[in-house]
Amino acid sequence: MAYKISDACVNCSACEAECPQAAISEKDGKRWIDPEKCVDCGACTGACPVEAISQ
């Protein structure tokens, strides 16, 4: 199951830089994780300053 970014996202892009699969991009003013690319590594969760990423 791919990670997801909640509405708490402040669009800082810290998570995008940490994703080894380039699965995170901007969509509608927030960051979004493409479930087809996400490999559930969790690298993005530690980078999020507002804890908006969960599984």
Backbone as ProteinMPNN parsed JSONL, in Angstrom:
{"seq_chain_A": "MAYKISDACVNCSACEAECPQAAISEKDGKRWIDPEKCVDCGACTGACPVEAISQ", "coords_chain_A": {"N_chain_A": [[0.844, -1.176, 0.0], [0.683, 2.115, -0.93], [2.209, 5.108, 0.364], [0.501, 8.027, 1.629], [-0.349, 11.495, 1.307], [-1.625, 13.811, 3.5], [-4.174, 16.413, 3.938], [-2.862, 18.134, 5.558], [-0.511, 18.864, 4.485], [1.955, 21.262, 3.675], [3.11, 21.928, 1.352], [5.938, 22.07, 1.074], [7.897, 20.623, -0.19], [9.905, 19.003, 0.868], [9.673, 16.249, 1.19], [9.611, 15.314, -1.431], [12.238, 15.552, -2.359], [13.459, 13.524, -0.935], [12.464, 11.123, -1.883], [13.344, 8.114, -3.351], [12.289, 6.998, -5.62], [11.159, 8.907, -7.196], [8.446, 9.423, -6.876], [6.882, 11.397, -5.876], [5.155, 14.375, -6.472], [3.957, 17.683, -7.386], [0.54, 18.52, -7.082], [-2.361, 20.161, -7.611], [-1.616, 22.233, -5.81], [-0.552, 20.917, -3.64], [1.579, 18.282, -2.389], [1.81, 15.062, -3.891], [1.641, 11.523, -3.904], [2.475, 9.132, -6.199], [0.886, 6.158, -6.523], [1.639, 4.084, -8.172], [4.35, 4.293, -8.485], [5.411, 4.408, -5.914], [7.259, 2.59, -3.533], [6.883, 1.924, -0.936], [8.935, 2.594, 0.901], [9.215, 4.517, 2.876], [10.889, 6.693, 3.172], [10.102, 9.306, 2.779], [8.502, 10.025, 4.954], [10.002, 10.783, 7.247], [11.067, 13.143, 6.39], [9.042, 14.997, 6.284], [7.944, 17.963, 7.672], [5.547, 18.481, 8.941], [4.328, 16.136, 9.517], [2.565, 14.95, 7.612], [2.42, 12.702, 6.095], [1.447, 9.366, 5.696], [0.808, 5.817, 5.952]], "CA_chain_A": [[0.0, 0.0, 0.0], [1.492, 3.321, -1.067], [2.036, 6.172, 1.343], [-0.403, 9.087, 1.193], [-0.106, 12.798, 1.913], [-2.905, 14.367, 3.958], [-4.431, 17.833, 3.722], [-1.972, 18.903, 6.427], [0.657, 19.214, 3.66], [2.194, 22.693, 3.477], [3.74, 22.026, 0.036], [7.322, 22.521, 1.23], [8.646, 19.749, -1.101], [10.975, 18.264, 1.538], [9.466, 14.822, 0.935], [9.921, 15.027, -2.832], [13.688, 15.403, -2.479], [13.869, 12.283, -0.274], [11.904, 9.929, -2.526], [14.279, 7.507, -4.302], [11.557, 6.538, -6.8], [10.559, 10.077, -7.856], [7.003, 9.168, -6.846], [6.186, 12.544, -5.303], [5.113, 15.571, -7.313], [2.944, 18.651, -6.972], [-0.759, 18.364, -7.726], [-3.367, 21.032, -6.993], [-1.067, 23.017, -4.712], [-0.067, 20.034, -2.571], [2.389, 17.168, -2.885], [1.03, 13.854, -4.145], [2.459, 10.329, -4.107], [1.956, 8.249, -7.233], [0.896, 4.794, -5.966], [2.287, 3.163, -9.123], [5.801, 4.429, -8.332], [5.783, 4.263, -4.507], [7.671, 1.234, -3.146], [6.66, 1.815, 0.512], [10.196, 2.631, 1.649], [9.031, 5.384, 4.025], [11.9, 7.76, 3.23], [9.421, 10.603, 2.788], [7.843, 10.324, 6.23], [10.923, 11.472, 8.125], [11.379, 14.462, 5.839], [7.881, 15.878, 6.375], [7.988, 18.722, 8.918], [4.221, 18.563, 9.572], [3.842, 14.762, 9.66], [1.386, 14.805, 6.759], [2.536, 11.475, 5.289], [1.186, 8.13, 6.424], [0.538, 4.678, 5.091]], "C_chain_A": [[0.889, 1.239, 0.0], [1.216, 4.304, 0.064], [1.123, 7.237, 0.749], [-0.06, 10.365, 1.938], [-1.456, 13.426, 2.238], [-3.027, 15.852, 3.616], [-3.563, 18.719, 4.61], [-0.71, 19.358, 5.684], [0.746, 20.725, 3.466], [2.972, 22.953, 2.186], [5.182, 22.534, 0.098], [8.293, 21.767, 0.32], [9.802, 18.987, -0.451], [10.877, 16.768, 1.242], [9.885, 14.433, -0.484], [11.422, 14.778, -3.031], [14.188, 14.085, -1.885], [13.417, 11.015, -0.988], [12.855, 9.341, -3.572], [13.607, 7.048, -5.6], [10.944, 7.671, -7.618], [9.043, 9.916, -7.957], [6.203, 10.36, -6.349], [6.291, 13.74, -6.234], [4.025, 16.503, -6.792], [1.669, 18.438, -7.77], [-1.761, 19.21, -6.951], [-2.854, 21.764, -5.763], [-0.572, 22.223, -3.526], [0.849, 18.996, -3.205], [1.51, 15.931, -2.948], [1.98, 12.702, -4.398], [1.776, 9.428, -5.123], [2.027, 6.808, -6.718], [1.547, 3.77, -6.897], [3.812, 3.183, -8.972], [6.268, 4.173, -6.904], [6.104, 2.804, -4.178], [7.59, 1.031, -1.631], [7.943, 1.832, 1.346], [10.104, 3.515, 2.888], [10.033, 6.513, 4.141], [11.258, 9.135, 3.364], [8.878, 10.989, 4.161], [8.744, 11.109, 7.178], [11.245, 12.888, 7.667], [10.242, 15.46, 6.022], [7.852, 16.626, 7.706], [6.635, 18.819, 9.633], [3.558, 17.188, 9.725], [2.566, 14.498, 8.861], [1.394, 13.512, 5.951], [2.316, 10.251, 6.167], [0.878, 7.018, 5.424], [-0.883, 4.242, 5.199]], "O_chain_A": [[1.76, 1.377, 0.859], [0.128, 4.324, 0.641], [0.983, 7.344, -0.47], [0.452, 10.328, 3.057], [-2.32, 13.557, 1.37], [-2.102, 16.459, 3.077], [-3.536, 19.936, 4.427], [0.067, 20.154, 6.212], [-0.241, 21.384, 3.139], [3.438, 24.069, 1.954], [5.594, 23.339, -0.736], [9.406, 22.239, 0.088], [10.605, 18.38, -1.161], [11.897, 16.101, 1.065], [10.442, 13.357, -0.705], [11.814, 13.891, -3.788], [15.237, 13.585, -2.293], [13.945, 9.936, -0.715], [13.145, 9.995, -4.573], [14.294, 6.744, -6.575], [10.281, 7.42, -8.624], [8.437, 10.231, -8.981], [4.973, 10.339, -6.392], [7.371, 14.076, -6.721], [3.274, 16.159, -5.881], [1.708, 18.206, -8.979], [-1.977, 18.986, -5.76], [-3.579, 21.903, -4.777], [-0.208, 22.803, -2.503], [0.882, 18.856, -4.428], [0.581, 15.774, -2.156], [3.016, 12.881, -5.037], [0.634, 9.012, -4.928], [3.122, 6.29, -6.5], [1.961, 2.701, -6.447], [4.483, 2.202, -9.293], [7.41, 3.761, -6.699], [5.332, 1.9, -4.498], [8.162, 0.079, -1.1], [8.027, 1.162, 2.375], [10.833, 3.295, 3.855], [10.02, 7.232, 5.14], [11.822, 10.027, 3.998], [8.808, 12.175, 4.484], [8.269, 12.024, 7.85], [11.648, 13.73, 8.469], [10.469, 16.666, 5.921], [7.748, 16.0, 8.761], [6.583, 19.197, 10.803], [2.368, 17.096, 10.027], [1.614, 13.903, 9.364], [0.457, 13.257, 5.194], [2.914, 10.114, 7.234], [0.712, 7.253, 4.227], [-1.288, 3.287, 4.537]]}, "name": "protein", "num_of_chains": 1, "seq": "MAYKISDACVNCSACEAECPQAAISEKDGKRWIDPEKCVDCGACTGACPVEAISQ"}
